[in-house]
Amino acid sequence: MEEWLELDIPKLGYILEFSFPQNDRMLVRTPDGMFSIDLQDEPARVDHVMSTEEVEVLDNGDSWGTEYSETLNFDDEEWFFLGSETTVELMTTISTGVRIEISNDRKHIMLINTANQKTIQKIEFIPATEEDDFSIAGFSLDEKYLILCTNDLLRVFVRDELD
């Protein structure tokens, strides 16, 4: 059995876009610029890595420089950003058989064991209701992290293997 433990992530203010973790780190864009979050530290270490002006030069109103991509090359890695205009399919089921579902009350996500359809964990997560806001839930590609993000709040969970 596994459980997902929430990491202590400092509040960043209003979130415009974010990337899923790569190598235990993620990027978040706010009106104050770009932040790098090191998920190995507890609490997670947040570093301001780009000013708003530096981000705008890269963005140029053109989704990071191309007409159909929301990727950014930063620190020798390519980062894909998600936000209110994202239309990409997210990873909602992982190889251990855990799947993300939104609860009937639309105030929680539920982690479901696909083998027996039982709820493993229920986590508060209220989807955005405004058209320009976003609510995104998904697993990182390495299946190590569960990300719940809205414009107002970033929540990161790490998988904890239980005996």
C-alpha positions in Angstrom: 0.0 0.0 0.0 1.1 3.5 -0.6 0.3 6.9 0.8 0.9 10.4 -0.5 2.5 12.8 2.0 2.2 16.6 1.5 5.4 18.6 1.3 5.7 21.9 3.0 5.7 24.4 0.1 5.9 28.1 1.0 3.1 30.2 -0.4 4.1 32.0 -3.7 1.1 34.2 -4.2 -1.0 34.2 -7.4 0.3 31.5 -9.8 0.2 32.1 -13.5 1.9 28.9 -14.7 3.9 26.0 -13.3 5.9 23.0 -14.5 5.6 19.4 -13.2 8.8 18.3 -11.3 11.9 17.2 -13.0 14.9 16.0 -11.1 13.1 16.9 -7.8 12.6 20.5 -8.8 9.9 22.5 -10.4 9.3 26.0 -11.7 6.5 28.4 -11.0 5.6 31.7 -12.7 3.9 34.4 -10.7 3.4 38.2 -11.4 6.6 38.6 -9.4 8.7 36.4 -11.8 9.9 32.9 -12.0 10.6 30.7 -8.9 12.5 27.4 -8.7 11.3 25.0 -6.0 13.7 22.3 -4.7 11.5 19.5 -3.5 14.4 17.7 -1.7 14.5 20.2 1.1 12.0 20.3 4.0 10.4 22.8 3.8 10.9 23.0 0.1 13.5 25.7 -0.8 12.1 28.4 -3.1 14.5 30.6 -5.1 13.5 33.6 -7.2 15.4 32.9 -10.5 13.9 35.4 -12.9 12.3 38.8 -12.7 9.0 39.6 -14.4 10.9 41.5 -17.0 13.2 38.6 -17.8 10.3 36.2 -18.1 8.5 38.7 -20.4 11.5 38.8 -22.7 11.4 35.0 -23.0 7.7 34.8 -23.3 7.3 37.7 -25.8 3.5 37.1 -25.7 4.2 34.0 -27.8 4.1 31.0 -25.4 7.8 31.0 -24.7 8.9 31.9 -28.2 7.0 29.6 -30.4 3.4 29.7 -31.6 2.5 26.2 -30.4 4.8 25.4 -27.5 4.7 26.3 -23.8 8.2 25.1 -23.2 11.1 27.1 -21.8 14.8 26.2 -21.8 16.1 27.0 -18.3 19.2 25.8 -16.5 20.0 23.4 -19.3 16.6 21.7 -19.1 13.4 22.0 -21.1 10.4 22.8 -19.0 6.8 22.5 -20.1 4.4 25.0 -18.4 0.8 24.5 -17.5 -1.8 27.2 -16.7 -5.2 28.5 -17.6 -4.6 28.0 -21.4 -3.2 24.4 -21.1 -5.0 21.8 -23.1 -2.5 18.9 -22.6 -3.5 15.6 -21.2 -2.0 14.9 -17.8 -0.8 11.7 -16.3 -3.7 10.7 -13.9 -2.9 7.0 -13.5 0.5 5.5 -12.5 2.1 2.1 -12.8 1.3 1.1 -9.2 -2.4 1.2 -10.2 -3.3 4.5 -8.5 -5.7 6.8 -10.4 -6.9 10.4 -9.7 -10.6 11.0 -9.7 -12.6 14.1 -8.7 -15.1 13.3 -6.0 -18.9 13.7 -6.5 -18.9 16.8 -4.2 -16.2 18.4 -6.4 -14.3 19.4 -3.3 -11.8 16.6 -3.2 -9.7 14.4 -5.4 -9.6 10.8 -4.6 -6.7 8.4 -5.2 -8.3 5.1 -6.3 -6.7 1.7 -6.4 -7.6 0.6 -10.0 -7.3 -3.2 -9.0 -10.2 -3.1 -6.5 -11.7 0.4 -7.2 -11.2 1.4 -3.5 -10.3 4.8 -2.3 -6.7 4.9 -1.0 -6.7 8.6 0.0 -9.0 11.6 -0.2 -7.5 15.1 -0.5 -9.2 18.4 -0.4 -9.0 20.1 -3.8 -11.6 22.7 -5.0 -11.5 23.2 -8.7 -11.5 26.7 -10.1 -14.8 28.2 -11.1 -13.7 31.3 -13.0 -13.0 31.0 -16.7 -9.5 32.5 -16.6 -8.4 30.4 -13.6 -7.1 26.9 -13.6 -7.2 23.7 -11.4 -4.7 21.0 -12.4 -4.1 17.6 -10.8 -1.6 15.0 -12.1 1.4 12.9 -11.4 4.9 13.7 -12.4 6.4 11.7 -15.2 8.7 9.9 -12.7 5.6 9.0 -10.7 7.2 10.3 -7.6 5.1 13.4 -7.1 1.4 14.3 -7.1 0.7 17.9 -8.0 -2.5 19.8 -7.2 -2.3 23.4 -8.4 -4.7 26.3 -8.8 -4.0 30.0 -9.3 -4.1 30.4 -5.5 -2.3 27.3 -4.2 0.4 24.8 -5.1 0.3 21.5 -3.2 2.9 18.8 -3.8 2.7 15.3 -2.5 5.4 12.7 -2.5 4.7 8.9 -2.6 5.5 7.1 0.6 5.7 3.3 0.3 4.1 1.6 3.3 4.7 -2.0 4.4 
